[in-house]
Every structure is written in C-alpha cells, then in structure tokens.
Amino acid sequence: MRFWRIDTPAQTMVLGSDGGMACCHYWGAPLPATTDLGTLVAAGMGGITGGMLDALPPLSLIPEARRSFPGQPGLVAFRDGLPLEPDWRLEGADEGDALVLRHAAPGLRLDVAIRAMDHGLIGLRARMTADAPITLHHLALALPLPAHLSELTELAGRWTREFQPVTSTLDHGARLRDARTGRSGHEHPPHLWLTTPGTTNTTGEAVALHYGWSGGHRMLVETLPEGRRQIQLGHCSGSERMPGTTFETAEIWLARGDAGLNSVAIPFQRAIRDALPPVRQPRPVHYNGWEAIYFRHDAAELADIAERAAALGAERLVLDDGWFGRRDDDTSSLGDWTIDPRKHPQGFKPLIDRLHALNMRFGLWFEPEMINENSDLHRDHPDWVLGPADQIRGRNQLHLDLSRDDVRDHLFGYIGGILDAWDIDYVKWDHNRLTPFPDAAQTRGVYALLDRLRAAHPKVEFESCASGGGRIDAGILTRCGRVWLSDSNDAVERLRIQHHAAMLLPACVTGSHVGPRDCHTSGRVLPMALRAWTAAQRHMGFEMDPRELTPDEADTLTRVTAWWKANRAWMMTGDIWRLDRPSGALAEMQLSADGRRLVIFAAQIDAPVALQPPLLRLTGLDPAARYRLRMIQHPLGHKSAVTALSAGDVVLEGAALMAQGVALPPAYPKTIAVIEGTQL
C-alpha cells in the first residue's frame, strides 16, 4: 500500500492506493507530520457482519461500479453503445507543485491532480483520455464525508433573489443536484458547505466545496447502506454531447475550518481575489443608466445624466442595452453589434468626450452569446443557432453556438472592432436566457472568446452578468474582474444576497448599486441611507435616475460615496467577516488586510423581537490590541434609547469586543448602523 498526504494550515488530505484506483482515506483537521499513515488508514476502516457484501469496497476518487461499489459511480461512459467499466491500475505519481496520480486501463488514461493552494485550500481535478472516441455521461471526483458533518447547506435562488441558503440534515439516501441550465445558475450555484449541528458564522466546524465551472454541475451527497458518506462533483450529466477522446473536470476547491462559517468563507474570498484578472485601481464608482432610460438613448439626456452622476461621485458610465442595431425593445437586433445611427449619429464620440471632460471612463454592454430572430445576423446565418428551431424562446432570444470557430471569429471581429474604435475600458457581458440543453463545448467556447478578447484588449475589464447573478463561479472569475450579483437593486434583498454571497465572493468583485427610490423589481420604497450604505459594502455604483433625487437624497448619496472613495483602497483588499445576529437583522465586519482598520454594517431589516438588540460581538480581531469604535451612521430609532456607542467613541480590547461585544441602539426596520474602527 502506498500513501500520499496534502497539507495546508487548515486541513490534511491522505490518499492511498493498493495498485488500483487511488482513494481519499482522510480529509479533515491538520495532522501532525509524525502521523503514521498506514496506521491512520487501518484505524479508520470498518468491517461488515451480516451484510450483503463480505468487505467494504473502497471509496475511490472516482467510485467504480465494477468493484461492487454500492453507491453511485463517478464515471458513466459508453464505448460502441456498451457501458465502459475500466479496470484502473495506478501507474505512478508525480510529486511536484501538485500531486498527480496517474492511472491506466486498456485504451484509457486518467490523471487526478491534487494541490495545496494558498489560504489553506486544496484543489482537485481529473483528466481522462481515450485511444478511441467514447461517449461520456458524467465524470466526477468523490471525497468521503465524516458523519459528524451532518448539515448540508446549498445555495438556491431565482432571478432577483440569488444566493439563498437551504440547509438539510443528512441521514440515509442521496441528494442529487444536476444543474442543467448551461450556466452556474441562479437556481443552484456550484458552492456548498457542510457543518456540525449548531455551527454559526463564528463557531463550529465547517467544510466548503466549490466547483469552478460556468456550464452547470452535478453534485451528489450520498449515505451508503453501511453508513459511509460520499460527495461527488463534476460537470452536469450529459453535457459532453459528442463522443470524444479527452474529458476533464473543473477544479474543485476545498476549504475547512474550526471557527464557524467565516473560517471557510474568508479563504474562498482571498482565493477568488487572487485569481481575478488585473483591473483598474482604485476601483471606480460606476453609473449604469439601465433603470433610468432602458432602451431610450438620447444624446442630450445622456449628457445630463452623466453630469449629475459625476456630481454625485460616479467615475465610470456604463451604457447598457439599446445602443446597437435597431434595438428599441428586447425583440430585435441581438447579434448586430453596430452602433444605431438613429440614437448615436456621431457614434460614441460626443458621449465619450463629455465623460472625459467630467473625468469619467466609458463602459459598454454586450450580450455576445445571444441572437434575436429579428436581426441581420439571424437572417444571414440561421444555422449558427444552438439547438432546435422549435425550442422555447427566452426573452425573445436564442443562443449562438459558440462551439463553432466561425461564430467565435465573427463575434471577435465585431466586438473587437467596437473596442478598437472607441475609448472603452469596461464591458458588461450579459447572458439573459438559459441554454436549450447543457453543453460543455458551449462553455469552452465562451471561455475561448473571452480569453481571445482579453488578450487583444488587455486594458478592458469584463464584468459577468447573467440576468444578474446567474453565472458566478471560479471559472468565469479568472476572466471577469467583477460580477453583477443581482438585477435586484432593492436594498433589503441586496443585503441578504450579498451577505450570503460573501461565503465565496470578496467585496472587490461584487457589484452593488444604489437603485431607484421606487424599486423596479420589488415595488419597495426605501430610504436613501439604507440604499447608499448597502451599495457601499461592495464595489459601489448607482443605477437610479439622478434626476429623481431630492436635495436630501443627493446629499446623503454624495456623502456616502465620498466615504467609500476614502476607504475603498483597504476595503477592496480586505476580508468580509459575517457576524451572528438574530433573525430579521444582518451584520458584517470588513477588516483590512493588516487588521488595523474595520467597518461594521449592522442592518435592522424587520421589526426586532426584543426591544434591545443583543450585543454585537465582533470576530477576527487581535485579542490583545485596543480598538476605537465610532458610529458614523446612526440607525433611526427611539431617540431616548442611547448606548455608549451611539453617544460617543468606545475603546476596548479585541478580546472584550469578541467575548462581550457592544450594545447597538434599538432601530426601526429598514435602517442601518455603520461603525468605523481603528486599532490603536
């Protein structure tokens, strides 16, 4: 028996092979370097008496049906119409920057790469090659799950309500999620975590897994009859639509911690931040005019809006849908990436000149993967559509087949031509319908087009938008430096969405905008203080019509924007620590990379159960250091209710702030407190 171990400060993984497919025998808390791996593995193996099998089949990295494994296999494939059940043998192991376990079977090769990553993460991926074409249904890597991690939390959602956690208790049976929408999805983004019962943001053991792929994933959590558990992750089933000779999984990222959900969230935030492409620094305040003008583009109106946005503090204007073809609504012109001369008779020159005079940059919206039937492109190339002619439309549009070289060449020429012709430093890349079927080649085509455009235009930033947060994962985030988290600009919904998304996303990548007073997606009317401070928790922007603002609203927004600009340098490189609060309230702390600056956002969303909120306990501080806290935004509430923090500065040691915390004043619903802190 041969063993290998992967160590990070947060976790250890032990792998072994007796000559067949390698297995993960241990994945958990860090082990001493002196641990005898043979004894460890032997001590963890059980036996069966009176069962259906005389011995426990191993849980291989890719579970094998041919070895009487009683659970779901990790490989389902066919050759000449017959099931493929390889007899994998371990050929060797390469131990460099990553451990690569090399397996072979007649006509097949399989490499599994495992690496220790920065920030305590572990990464795994698999690559299978065949001598002759085979048909793949699914290929997934599997890991054992210890029984004490009995609560599974997945992320679910829909349009304007992304990143909603759903928790279930693992018992018997299996939980399968096969995300077949052709993108990461509002419905089930590829991120999940498992915890011990009672785990909070700050206490308890947790592991988290992320599948870095933008084309839909397959997750299986299964309790086997004898009590063992496995989790599998891979591309969604059936997404490799054509026979082939090379197949790969995306990389799975694993985090583990003993200090609650923050101990797995912050490593992911840091890893995502490290993986991002270069972007303009400092991060500019955005203005996107979609909810101000929609498809109505008028040069004088845009100039007026730009001047007002600049006065509020905006530094980049992103012109959204409606500038191309004859795009007066969502029924036409997708694919016709030429400027509409009716709306922009001189091209973008007048607008760009005005923006430069205002010291603003210019960004532009595209939806490259889509086509309207009412478009010149569709009339010329109906064969470029992905899927059958009778498929159900979505938002009056169809998908282009980006697995085709000629389609990608066409898009590169037209999009690249726009970027060459005008001073554009930002592209909002949208994706507003599902694919007609899952297709891994389509996702690879999207990646190839993005990579080619980025190489040709290295100073242009790209944002991933997919009807809001429908495509957010580590695969797209190596190519896009910002995501549009949701089409909801409702501050109440945004607070929840971005709070839960912080299990994966750092502040710098998360776009958050101040929406209209009368929210276009919920109908709520919310105070400017809540709307502005919610946007100021991430990469800040505006999306309302600035002409609707009252003087008081404009003053509040200008003040908060100036505060964000003064603090963005450290906030965009810091960590988001989620704080434990009762139902109906949300709080988080952003802590600078050096630990010397912090800001706390504490929102009261619903009416509190208790008149006096529980003490706000902080986390992640130096216990021996002293901190000064100052409330810079007071929540609306009973004027007679005064706490030490609402009356003035509070200076305490980190140990006291984490053990006891500080009292917040009682607050009305839909209000927010903002507290700055510095280490003395």
Rosetta blueprint (number, residue, H / E / L):
1 M L
2 R E
3 F E
4 W E
5 R E
6 I E
7 D E
8 T L
9 P L
10 A L
11 Q L
12 T E
13 M E
14 V E
15 L E
16 G E
17 S E
18 D L
19 G L
20 G L
21 M L
22 A L
23 C E
24 C E
25 H E
26 Y E
27 W E
28 G E
29 A L
30 P L
31 L L
32 P L
33 A L
34 T L
35 T L
36 D L
37 L H
38 G H
39 T H
40 L H
41 V H
42 A H
43 A H
44 G L
45 M L
46 G L
47 G L
48 I L
49 T L
50 G L
51 G L
52 M L
53 L L
54 D L
55 A L
56 L L
57 P L
58 P L
59 L L
60 S E
61 L L
62 I L
63 P L
64 E L
65 A H
66 R H
67 R H
68 S L
69 F L
70 P L
71 G L
72 Q L
73 P L
74 G L
75 L E
76 V E
77 A E
78 F E
79 R E
80 D L
81 G L
82 L E
83 P E
84 L L
85 E L
86 P L
87 D L
88 W L
89 R E
90 L E
91 E E
92 G E
93 A E
94 D E
95 E E
96 G L
97 D L
98 A L
99 L E
100 V E
101 L E
102 R E
103 H E
104 A E
105 A E
106 P L
107 G L
108 L E
109 R E
110 L E
111 D E
112 V E
113 A E
114 I E
115 R E
116 A E
117 M L
118 D H
119 H H
120 G H
121 L L
122 I E
123 G E
124 L E
125 R E
126 A E
127 R E
128 M E
129 T E
130 A E
131 D E
132 A E
133 P E
134 I E
135 T E
136 L E
137 H E
138 H E
139 L E
140 A E
141 L E
142 A E
143 L E
144 P E
145 L L
146 P L
147 A L
148 H L
149 L L
150 S L
151 E E
152 L E
153 T E
154 E E
155 L E
156 A E
157 G E
158 R E
159 W L
160 T L
161 R E
162 E E
163 F E
164 Q E
165 P E
166 V E
167 T E
168 S E
169 T E
170 L L
171 D L
172 H L
173 G E
174 A E
175 R E
176 L E
177 R E
178 D E
179 A L
180 R L
181 T L
182 G L
183 R L
184 S L
185 G L
186 H L
187 E L
188 H L
189 P L
190 P L
191 H E
192 L E
193 W E
194 L E
195 T E
196 T L
197 P L
198 G L
199 T L
200 T L
201 N L
202 T L
203 T L
204 G E
205 E L
206 A E
207 V E
208 A E
209 L E
210 H E
211 Y E
212 G L
213 W L
214 S L
215 G L
216 G L
217 H E
218 R E
219 M E
220 L E
221 V E
222 E E
223 T E
224 L L
225 P L
226 E L
227 G L
228 R L
229 R E
230 Q E
231 I E
232 Q E
233 L E
234 G E
235 H E
236 C L
237 S L
238 G L
239 S L
240 E L
241 R L
242 M L
243 P L
244 G E
245 T E
246 T E
247 F E
248 E E
249 T L
250 A L
251 E L
252 I E
253 W E
254 L E
255 A E
256 R E
257 G E
258 D L
259 A E
260 G L
261 L L
262 N H
263 S H
264 V H
265 A H
266 I H
267 P H
268 F H
269 Q H
270 R H
271 A H
272 I H
273 R H
274 D H
275 A H
276 L L
277 P L
278 P L
279 V L
280 R L
281 Q L
282 P L
283 R L
284 P L
285 V L
286 H E
287 Y E
288 N E
289 G L
290 W H
291 E H
292 A H
293 I H
294 Y L
295 F L
296 R L
297 H L
298 D L
299 A H
300 A H
301 E H
302 L H
303 A H
304 D H
305 I H
306 A H
307 E H
308 R H
309 A H
310 A H
311 A H
312 L H
313 G L
314 A L
315 E L
316 R E
317 L E
318 V E
319 L E
320 D L
321 D L
322 G L
323 W L
324 F E
325 G L
326 R L
327 R L
328 D L
329 D L
330 D L
331 T L
332 S E
333 S L
334 L L
335 G L
336 D L
337 W L
338 T L
339 I E
340 D L
341 P L
342 R L
343 K L
344 H L
345 P L
346 Q L
347 G L
348 F L
349 K H
350 P H
351 L H
352 I H
353 D H
354 R H
355 L H
356 H H
357 A H
358 L L
359 N L
360 M L
361 R E
362 F E
363 G E
364 L E
365 W E
366 F E
367 E L
368 P L
369 E L
370 M E
371 I E
372 N L
373 E L
374 N E
375 S L
376 D H
377 L H
378 H H
379 R H
380 D H
381 H L
382 P H
383 D H
384 W H
385 V E
386 L L
387 G L
388 P L
389 A L
390 D L
391 Q L
392 I L
393 R L
394 G E
395 R L
396 N L
397 Q E
398 L E
399 H E
400 L E
401 D L
402 L L
403 S L
404 R L
405 D H
406 D H
407 V H
408 R H
409 D H
410 H H
411 L H
412 F H
413 G H
414 Y H
415 I H
416 G H
417 G H
418 I H
419 L H
420 D H
421 A H
422 W L
423 D L
424 I L
425 D L
426 Y E
427 V E
428 K E
429 W E
430 D L
431 H L
432 N L
433 R L
434 L L
435 T L
436 P L
437 F L
438 P L
439 D L
440 A H
441 A H
442 Q H
443 T H
444 R H
445 G H
446 V H
447 Y H
448 A H
449 L H
450 L H
451 D H
452 R H
453 L H
454 R H
455 A H
456 A H
457 H L
458 P L
459 K L
460 V L
461 E E
462 F E
463 E E
464 S E
465 C L
466 A E
467 S L
468 G L
469 G E
470 G L
471 R L
472 I L
473 D L
474 A L
475 G L
476 I H
477 L H
478 T H
479 R L
480 C L
481 G L
482 R E
483 V E
484 W E
485 L L
486 S L
487 D L
488 S L
489 N L
490 D L
491 A H
492 V H
493 E H
494 R H
495 L H
496 R H
497 I H
498 Q H
499 H H
500 H H
501 A H
502 A L
503 M L
504 L L
505 L L
506 P L
507 A H
508 C H
509 V H
510 T E
511 G E
512 S E
513 H E
514 V E
515 G L
516 P L
517 R L
518 D E
519 C L
520 H L
521 T L
522 S L
523 G L
524 R L
525 V E
526 L L
527 P L
528 M H
529 A H
530 L H
531 R H
532 A H
533 W H
534 T H
535 A H
536 A L
537 Q L
538 R L
539 H E
540 M E
541 G E
542 F E
543 E L
544 M L
545 D L
546 P H
547 R H
548 E H
549 L L
550 T L
551 P H
552 D H
553 E H
554 A H
555 D H
556 T H
557 L H
558 T H
559 R H
560 V H
561 T H
562 A H
563 W H
564 W H
565 K H
566 A H
567 N H
568 R H
569 A H
570 W H
571 M H
572 M L
573 T L
574 G L
575 D E
576 I E
577 W E
578 R E
579 L E
580 D L
581 R L
582 P L
583 S L
584 G L
585 A E
586 L E
587 A E
588 E E
589 M E
590 Q E
591 L E
592 S L
593 A L
594 D L
595 G L
596 R L
597 R E
598 L E
599 V E
600 I E
601 F E
602 A E
603 A E
604 Q E
605 I L
606 D L
607 A L
608 P L
609 V L
610 A L
611 L L
612 Q L
613 P L
614 P L
615 L L
616 L E
617 R L
618 L L
619 T L
620 G L
621 L L
622 D L
623 P L
624 A L
625 A L
626 R E
627 Y E
628 R E
629 L E
630 R E
631 M E
632 I E
633 Q E
634 H L
635 P L
636 L L
637 G L
638 H L
639 K L
640 S L
641 A L
642 V L
643 T L
644 A H
645 L H
646 S H
647 A H
648 G L
649 D L
650 V E
651 V E
652 L E
653 E E
654 G H
655 A H
656 A H
657 L H
658 M H
659 A H
660 Q L
661 G L
662 V E
663 A L
664 L L
665 P L
666 P L
667 A L
668 Y L
669 P L
670 K L
671 T E
672 I E
673 A E
674 V E
675 I E
676 E E
677 G E
678 T E
679 Q E
680 L L
